[in-house]
Amino acid sequence: MQVSVENTGGLGRRVTVQVPAERVDQEVENRLASMSRTVKLDGFRPGKVPLRVINQKFGGKVRDEVVADVIRSTLQDALRQENLRPAGEPMVEPVSLEAGRSLEYIVTLEIYPELAGELDLDFSVTKSVVEIGEEDMSLMIEKLRKQRRTWEKVERSAKEGDQVTIDFQGTVDGKEFAGNSATQTLVELGSNTMIPGFEEQLIGLSAGDEKTVTVKFPDDYPAKEIAGKEASFNVKAHAVSEAIVPEVDEDFVRAFGIADGGVEALHSEVKKNMERELKHAVSSSLRKQVFEALLEKNPVEIPQSLVKAEVDRLVASAKEQAGADSDIDRGHFEEDARRRVALGLVVGDVVQKNQIQLDADRVREAIESIAASYENPDEVVKWYYGNQEMLMGVQSMVMEEQVMDWVLERVRVEEIPTSFEQVIHKAQS
């Protein structure tokens, strides 16, 4: 087998592979000979079909199969021989497939870049140091009360914090669009779950009222056809309900699955959850700082094939949220995709050069932490370990955390006293 490699610019490579004719022709003969022992054709006894007849009837198909198999196997051999790591799927173009002549094909691909020299770790990060106090606990209990609120219909106009039951039908430029209408929709005024400006215009409505609401879709709205455009919604209000917030009593405590210990036990459980949430928020902040600094200090050439694959994934995710028929602007995801790919390359380089091994105990701890917020944590843990895609997602997250820890041991870390609310708010923004 002869292999030649041409640099087509940047990470692009053009690989020409030649395989001796004997390798292909011999394999074709072997398969045809094997077929002759079992094939059944009219006019011939089983196992007595002449090889020339087998060749006439099946030779073309068998050769195509052999050529495909040989290309697959020799391609991998050729890439290993030339120490090429393809980024994305290589494109194969056959050049010569004729019997009696060398099999020749051309492969075009991008390769993974090699980060030159030592990793630049000359940067600093800040770490929030938080002490959870009584005020933080009180605020969290109030949030829990709000989460357990019920709604009671009232005979008055809607105000901030109320829930309004509405029908709506919208148009952009006088035309309907995907997801433009709904009936009996519950909208909490002030929750900011609707398009900016929509909820504010429902204040003052009473049951039976109708109103035209005019809003503008955000410029970065996933559905390209309506992004940045003004929309008009015909709204009809069916009911106005106010929130009834429960008292912190035994019934309230039991609603959280706490059978013993009363309010004191609830406070203890709430604090544990806050500590878990705080740990995650601080870690997320550090992760963001570390990885942004790594990318800034260690620029890397990015394979376009990997960027395209990541854009495909992000677009698919956006379509799941906006509707399969939505016209999604791929360009909207280009920058994020490039960053994700670049980060993956840098993290991969750190892992490889420093032989960082995935910590199975940390993977389990991460899964158990996720599961802790569900009613049946054990079942959630089993589900994660039984779902390869979800498990790989957690493993990837843990490996990034291990890389972050490795970096934090080698850079400057400034600790800054911060409130619980500040840390959580920053993490959510």
C-alpha positions as CSV (number, residue, x, y, z in Angstrom):
1,M,0.0,0.0,0.0
2,Q,1.3,3.4,-1.0
3,V,0.2,6.6,0.8
4,S,1.0,10.2,0.1
5,V,-0.2,13.2,2.1
6,E,-0.7,16.8,0.8
7,N,-1.3,19.8,3.1
8,T,-4.2,21.7,1.6
9,G,-3.8,24.6,4.0
10,G,-4.4,25.0,7.8
11,L,-5.6,21.7,9.1
12,G,-6.7,20.3,5.7
13,R,-5.1,17.2,4.3
14,R,-5.4,15.4,1.0
15,V,-4.4,11.7,1.3
16,T,-3.9,9.5,-1.8
17,V,-4.0,5.8,-1.2
18,Q,-3.0,3.1,-3.7
19,V,-3.7,-0.6,-2.9
20,P,-2.1,-3.3,-5.1
21,A,-4.5,-4.9,-7.6
22,E,-3.6,-8.4,-6.3
23,R,-5.1,-7.6,-2.9
24,V,-8.5,-6.8,-4.3
25,D,-8.5,-9.3,-7.1
26,Q,-7.5,-12.2,-4.8
27,E,-10.2,-11.3,-2.3
28,V,-12.8,-11.2,-5.1
29,E,-11.7,-14.6,-6.3
30,N,-11.8,-16.0,-2.8
31,R,-15.4,-14.8,-2.2
32,L,-16.6,-16.0,-5.5
33,A,-15.0,-19.4,-4.9
34,S,-16.7,-19.6,-1.5
35,M,-20.1,-18.7,-3.1
36,S,-19.7,-21.5,-5.7
37,R,-19.9,-24.1,-3.0
38,T,-23.3,-22.9,-1.7
39,V,-25.0,-20.9,-4.4
40,K,-28.1,-22.3,-6.1
41,L,-28.8,-21.6,-9.8
42,D,-31.3,-23.1,-12.1
43,G,-29.8,-25.8,-14.3
44,F,-26.9,-26.6,-12.0
45,R,-26.6,-28.9,-9.0
46,P,-25.7,-27.2,-5.7
47,G,-22.0,-26.8,-5.4
48,K,-21.5,-27.5,-9.1
49,V,-22.0,-24.0,-10.6
50,P,-18.9,-23.1,-12.8
51,L,-16.8,-20.3,-11.4
52,R,-17.2,-18.3,-14.7
53,V,-21.0,-18.4,-14.3
54,I,-20.7,-17.2,-10.7
55,N,-18.4,-14.4,-11.9
56,Q,-20.8,-13.4,-14.7
57,K,-23.8,-13.2,-12.3
58,F,-22.2,-12.0,-9.1
59,G,-18.8,-10.7,-9.9
60,G,-19.7,-7.0,-10.1
61,K,-21.6,-7.0,-6.8
62,V,-18.9,-8.9,-5.0
63,R,-16.2,-6.6,-6.3
64,D,-18.1,-3.6,-5.1
65,E,-18.3,-5.2,-1.6
66,V,-14.6,-6.1,-1.6
67,V,-13.6,-2.6,-2.7
68,A,-15.7,-1.0,0.0
69,D,-14.2,-3.3,2.7
70,V,-10.7,-2.7,1.4
71,I,-11.1,1.1,1.4
72,R,-12.5,1.0,5.0
73,S,-9.6,-1.1,6.3
74,T,-6.8,0.5,4.4
75,L,-8.1,4.0,5.2
76,Q,-7.6,3.3,8.9
77,D,-4.2,1.8,8.2
78,A,-3.1,4.8,6.1
79,L,-4.2,7.3,8.8
80,R,-2.3,5.4,11.4
81,Q,0.7,5.1,9.2
82,E,0.8,8.9,8.6
83,N,-0.1,9.7,12.2
84,L,-3.3,11.6,11.1
85,R,-6.1,12.1,13.6
86,P,-9.2,13.1,11.5
87,A,-11.5,15.7,12.9
88,G,-14.9,14.8,11.6
89,E,-15.7,12.3,8.9
90,P,-13.2,12.0,6.1
91,M,-14.5,12.3,2.5
92,V,-13.5,9.4,0.2
93,E,-13.3,9.8,-3.5
94,P,-12.5,6.7,-5.6
95,V,-10.1,7.3,-8.5
96,S,-9.4,3.8,-10.0
97,L,-11.6,0.8,-9.3
98,E,-11.0,-1.3,-12.4
99,A,-10.2,-5.0,-12.1
100,G,-6.5,-5.7,-12.8
101,R,-5.4,-2.2,-11.8
102,S,-4.3,-0.8,-8.4
103,L,-7.2,0.4,-6.3
104,E,-6.7,4.2,-5.8
105,Y,-8.8,6.6,-3.8
106,I,-8.4,10.1,-2.4
107,V,-9.3,11.2,1.1
108,T,-9.9,14.8,2.1
109,L,-10.1,15.6,5.8
110,E,-9.2,18.0,8.6
111,I,-6.9,16.9,11.4
112,Y,-6.9,17.7,15.1
113,P,-4.5,20.5,15.8
114,E,-1.5,20.1,18.1
115,L,-1.1,22.7,20.8
116,A,2.5,23.8,20.6
117,G,4.7,24.1,23.7
118,E,3.6,24.4,27.3
119,L,0.2,25.5,28.4
120,D,0.1,29.2,29.3
121,L,-1.2,29.5,32.8
122,D,-0.2,33.0,33.6
123,F,-3.6,34.3,34.8
124,S,-5.6,34.7,38.0
125,V,-9.2,33.9,39.0
126,T,-11.5,35.0,41.8
127,K,-13.3,32.6,44.1
128,S,-16.4,33.6,46.2
129,V,-16.3,32.7,49.9
130,V,-19.8,32.5,51.4
131,E,-21.1,32.0,54.9
132,I,-24.8,31.0,54.8
133,G,-26.6,33.1,57.5
134,E,-30.0,33.3,59.0
135,E,-31.1,36.0,56.5
136,D,-30.2,33.7,53.6
137,M,-32.2,30.9,55.2
138,S,-35.3,33.1,55.7
139,L,-35.1,34.2,52.1
140,M,-34.9,30.6,50.9
141,I,-37.9,29.6,53.1
142,E,-39.9,32.4,51.5
143,K,-39.0,31.0,48.1
144,L,-40.2,27.6,49.1
145,R,-43.5,29.1,50.4
146,K,-44.0,30.8,47.0
147,Q,-43.3,27.5,45.2
148,R,-46.1,25.9,47.2
149,R,-48.6,28.6,46.7
150,T,-52.0,27.9,45.4
151,W,-54.3,30.1,43.2
152,E,-57.7,31.4,44.1
153,K,-59.9,33.2,41.6
154,V,-60.8,36.8,42.4
155,E,-63.4,39.2,41.0
156,R,-61.0,42.2,40.3
157,S,-58.6,43.4,37.8
158,A,-55.2,41.7,37.5
159,K,-52.1,43.1,39.2
160,E,-48.4,42.2,39.5
161,G,-48.0,38.7,41.0
162,D,-51.5,37.5,39.9
163,Q,-52.1,34.6,37.5
164,V,-54.3,35.3,34.5
165,T,-55.9,32.7,32.3
166,I,-55.9,33.8,28.7
167,D,-56.5,32.8,25.1
168,F,-54.2,34.6,22.6
169,Q,-53.6,34.6,18.8
170,G,-50.7,36.5,17.3
171,T,-49.6,37.8,13.9
172,V,-46.4,39.2,12.5
173,D,-46.7,41.4,9.5
174,G,-50.3,40.4,9.4
175,K,-49.5,36.7,9.1
176,E,-49.7,33.8,11.5
177,F,-46.6,32.0,12.6
178,A,-45.6,28.7,14.4
179,G,-46.8,28.8,18.0
180,N,-48.8,32.0,17.5
181,S,-51.9,30.9,19.4
182,A,-53.0,29.1,22.6
183,T,-56.1,28.7,24.7
184,Q,-56.6,28.6,28.5
185,T,-52.9,29.6,29.0
186,L,-51.9,30.5,32.6
187,V,-49.6,33.5,32.8
188,E,-48.1,34.7,36.1
189,L,-47.6,38.5,35.9
190,G,-44.0,39.3,36.7
191,S,-42.6,35.9,36.0
192,N,-41.0,37.0,32.8
193,T,-41.9,33.8,31.1
194,M,-43.5,35.4,28.1
195,I,-42.0,37.7,25.4
196,P,-40.6,40.9,27.0
197,G,-43.4,43.4,27.4
198,F,-46.3,40.9,27.1
199,E,-47.0,40.4,30.8
200,E,-47.0,44.0,31.7
201,Q,-49.8,44.7,29.2
202,L,-52.1,42.2,31.0
203,I,-52.1,44.2,34.2
204,G,-55.5,45.7,34.7
205,L,-57.4,43.0,32.8
206,S,-60.5,41.4,34.4
207,A,-62.3,38.2,33.5
208,G,-64.0,38.7,30.1
209,D,-61.8,41.5,29.0
210,E,-60.2,41.5,25.6
211,K,-57.1,43.5,24.5
212,T,-54.6,43.8,21.7
213,V,-51.0,43.3,23.0
214,T,-48.1,44.6,20.9
215,V,-44.6,43.3,21.6
216,K,-41.3,42.9,19.8
217,F,-39.6,39.6,19.5
218,P,-35.9,39.7,20.7
219,D,-33.3,40.0,18.0
220,D,-31.8,36.7,19.1
221,Y,-35.1,34.8,19.1
222,P,-34.4,31.3,17.8
223,A,-37.1,31.4,15.1
224,K,-35.4,33.4,12.4
225,E,-38.6,34.4,10.6
226,I,-39.9,36.4,13.5
227,A,-36.7,37.4,15.4
228,G,-36.6,41.2,15.9
229,K,-40.1,41.7,14.5
230,E,-43.1,43.4,16.0
231,A,-46.0,41.0,16.8
232,S,-49.7,41.8,17.6
233,F,-51.6,39.5,19.9
234,N,-55.4,39.4,20.4
235,V,-55.9,38.4,24.0
236,K,-59.0,37.4,25.9
237,A,-58.9,37.0,29.7
238,H,-60.9,34.2,31.2
239,A,-60.0,34.5,34.9
240,V,-57.8,36.3,37.4
241,S,-56.3,34.4,40.4
242,E,-54.3,35.6,43.3
243,A,-51.6,33.6,45.1
244,I,-52.3,32.0,48.5
245,V,-48.9,31.4,50.2
246,P,-48.9,28.6,52.9
247,E,-47.7,29.1,56.5
248,V,-44.6,27.3,57.6
249,D,-46.3,24.6,59.7
250,E,-46.3,20.8,60.1
251,D,-48.3,20.4,56.9
252,F,-45.9,22.6,55.0
253,V,-42.9,20.5,56.3
254,R,-44.6,17.2,55.3
255,A,-45.1,18.5,51.8
256,F,-41.3,18.3,51.4
257,G,-41.3,14.6,52.4
258,I,-40.0,15.3,55.9
259,A,-41.9,13.0,58.3
260,D,-40.0,13.7,61.5
261,G,-38.3,16.7,63.1
262,G,-40.8,19.4,62.1
263,V,-39.7,22.9,61.1
264,E,-36.2,22.4,62.5
265,A,-35.7,19.4,60.2
266,L,-36.9,21.4,57.3
267,H,-34.4,24.1,58.1
268,S,-31.6,21.5,58.2
269,E,-32.6,20.1,54.9
270,V,-32.9,23.5,53.3
271,K,-29.4,24.4,54.4
272,K,-28.0,21.2,53.0
273,N,-29.7,22.1,49.6
274,M,-28.4,25.6,49.8
275,E,-24.9,24.4,50.4
276,R,-25.2,22.1,47.5
277,E,-26.5,24.9,45.3
278,L,-23.7,27.2,46.5
279,K,-21.0,24.6,45.7
280,H,-22.4,24.3,42.2
281,A,-22.6,28.1,41.7
282,V,-19.0,28.7,42.9
283,S,-17.7,25.9,40.8
284,S,-19.6,27.2,37.7
285,S,-18.1,30.7,38.2
286,L,-14.6,29.2,38.5
287,R,-15.2,27.0,35.5
288,K,-16.2,30.0,33.4
289,Q,-13.2,32.0,34.5
290,V,-10.7,29.2,34.0
291,F,-11.9,28.1,30.6
292,E,-12.2,31.7,29.3
293,A,-8.7,32.4,30.4
294,L,-7.4,29.1,29.0
295,L,-8.9,30.0,25.6
296,E,-7.5,33.5,25.7
297,K,-4.0,32.4,26.7
298,N,-3.9,29.3,24.5
299,P,-5.4,30.0,21.0
300,V,-5.9,26.9,18.9
301,E,-6.6,26.3,15.2
302,I,-10.2,25.0,15.0
303,P,-11.3,22.3,12.5
304,Q,-14.3,23.6,10.6
305,S,-15.8,20.1,10.4
306,L,-16.1,20.0,14.2
307,V,-17.6,23.5,14.2
308,K,-20.2,22.4,11.6
309,A,-21.1,19.2,13.7
310,E,-21.5,21.4,16.8
311,V,-23.7,23.9,15.0
312,D,-25.8,20.9,13.8
313,R,-26.2,19.8,17.3
314,L,-27.2,23.2,18.6
315,V,-29.6,23.8,15.8
316,A,-31.3,20.5,16.5
317,S,-31.6,21.4,20.1
318,A,-33.1,24.8,19.2
319,K,-35.6,23.2,16.9
320,E,-36.8,20.9,19.7
321,Q,-37.7,24.0,21.7
322,A,-39.0,26.2,18.9
323,G,-40.7,23.5,16.8
324,A,-39.3,21.2,14.1
325,D,-40.7,23.5,11.3
326,S,-39.0,26.6,12.6
327,D,-36.4,28.4,10.4
328,I,-33.4,28.4,12.6
329,D,-30.5,30.8,11.7
330,R,-27.3,28.6,11.8
331,G,-25.2,31.7,12.0
332,H,-26.6,32.5,15.4
333,F,-24.8,29.5,16.8
334,E,-21.5,29.8,15.0
335,E,-19.6,31.7,17.7
336,D,-20.8,29.5,20.5
337,A,-20.0,26.4,18.5
338,R,-16.4,27.6,17.8
339,R,-15.9,28.3,21.5
340,R,-17.2,24.9,22.5
341,V,-14.9,23.2,20.0
342,A,-11.9,25.3,21.0
343,L,-12.5,24.5,24.6
344,G,-12.8,20.8,23.9
345,L,-9.5,20.8,22.1
346,V,-7.7,22.6,24.9
347,V,-9.2,20.4,27.6
348,G,-8.4,17.3,25.6
349,D,-4.8,18.5,25.2
350,V,-4.5,19.0,29.0
351,V,-6.0,15.6,29.7
352,Q,-3.7,13.9,27.2
353,K,-0.4,15.6,28.0
354,N,-1.0,15.2,31.8
355,Q,-2.5,11.8,31.7
356,I,-5.6,12.8,33.7
357,Q,-7.8,9.8,34.3
358,L,-11.6,10.0,34.7
359,D,-12.5,9.7,38.4
360,A,-15.3,7.2,38.6
361,D,-16.1,8.2,42.2
362,R,-16.6,11.8,41.2
363,V,-18.9,10.7,38.3
364,R,-21.1,8.8,40.8
365,E,-21.1,11.7,43.2
366,A,-22.2,14.0,40.4
367,I,-25.0,11.7,39.4
368,E,-26.1,11.3,43.0
369,S,-26.1,15.1,43.4
370,I,-28.4,15.4,40.4
371,A,-30.6,12.6,41.7
372,A,-30.9,14.2,45.1
373,S,-33.5,16.7,43.9
374,Y,-35.9,13.9,42.7
375,E,-38.4,11.9,44.7
376,N,-36.7,8.6,43.9
377,P,-33.0,9.3,43.8
378,D,-32.0,5.7,43.5
379,E,-34.1,5.2,40.4
380,V,-32.6,8.3,38.8
381,V,-29.1,7.0,39.5
382,K,-29.9,3.7,37.9
383,W,-31.4,5.5,34.9
384,Y,-28.2,7.6,34.4
385,Y,-26.0,4.5,34.4
386,G,-28.4,2.8,32.0
387,N,-28.4,5.6,29.5
388,Q,-25.1,5.8,27.7
389,E,-25.7,9.3,26.3
390,M,-26.6,10.8,29.6
391,L,-23.8,9.0,31.4
392,M,-21.3,10.3,28.8
393,G,-22.6,13.9,29.4
394,V,-21.9,13.6,33.2
395,Q,-18.5,12.0,32.5
396,S,-17.5,14.9,30.2
397,M,-18.6,17.4,32.9
398,V,-16.6,15.6,35.5
399,M,-13.5,15.5,33.3
400,E,-13.8,19.3,32.8
401,E,-14.0,19.7,36.5
402,Q,-10.9,17.6,36.9
403,V,-9.1,19.7,34.4
404,M,-10.3,22.8,36.2
405,D,-8.9,21.5,39.5
406,W,-5.6,20.8,37.8
407,V,-5.5,24.4,36.5
408,L,-6.5,25.9,39.8
409,E,-3.6,24.3,41.5
410,R,-1.3,26.2,39.1
411,V,-2.8,29.6,38.8
412,R,-3.4,32.5,41.2
413,V,-6.7,32.3,43.1
414,E,-8.1,35.4,45.0
415,E,-10.8,34.6,47.6
416,I,-13.5,37.3,47.9
417,P,-16.2,37.3,50.6
418,T,-19.6,37.3,48.9
419,S,-23.3,36.9,49.9
420,F,-25.3,33.8,49.0
421,E,-27.8,35.7,46.9
422,Q,-25.0,37.5,44.9
423,V,-23.4,34.2,44.0
424,I,-26.6,32.5,43.0
425,H,-27.8,35.5,41.1
426,K,-24.5,35.7,39.2
427,A,-24.7,32.0,38.4
428,Q,-28.2,32.4,37.0
429,S,-27.6,35.5,34.9
